[in-house]
Amino acid sequence: MLKQFSLVFFVLFACYVGVNSRELKHITKELEVNAPACEAWELYRNLGLINIIVPKLTNVQSTQVLKGDGGVGTVVKTTFVPGNSSYTEEFIVIDDQKRVKAAKALEGDCLAFGCSVLIVEFDIKEKSQNTCIIKSIISYAVKKEFEAKDPKPTVAIEAITQASKEYLERNS
């Protein structure tokens, strides 16, 4: 059911931003965490990642909430070191029942060098009472004039999910 929801979400969103869903490329990672899914979801669902996890990453200089309170429509800017490049995203889906959160990149990352769309989704799946899977999906589309260069997103998803795992396992 979750795969169907994700597929429908991406097709609808792709139509919204004018991208054919067949043009979207996906990078998917899964990480098992020894913590209940409800605890992982509380960390991911609003500003937990921004306030607790992202500042622990060595390449992050700062994070700033530009708009919102952690719900849909919240806009967050992350500034990196060295060079002070930045990445700005807007939360577009937060589904408490399915434990799905998605954010659309507004600027930075591969949008700066050839992508037309970048969507980051986190799905928290319960594996057992005290274990869950954090599934991260990066979906992106490349502008036709940049297809030969094949730009790829550089969002630090693996570092974020690994830091989340360590935090959750230490604190649950």
Salt bridges, closest charged atoms under 4 A:
GLU30 OE2 - LYS125 NZ 3.24
GLU32 OE1 - LYS127 NZ 2.69
ASP96 OD1 - ARG45 NE 2.76
GLU126 OE1 - ARG99 NH1 3.93
ASP150 OD1 - LYS25 NZ 2.95
ASP150 OD2 - LYS152 NZ 2.43
GLU158 OE2 - LYS29 NZ 3.67
GLU169 OE2 - LYS165 NZ 3.47
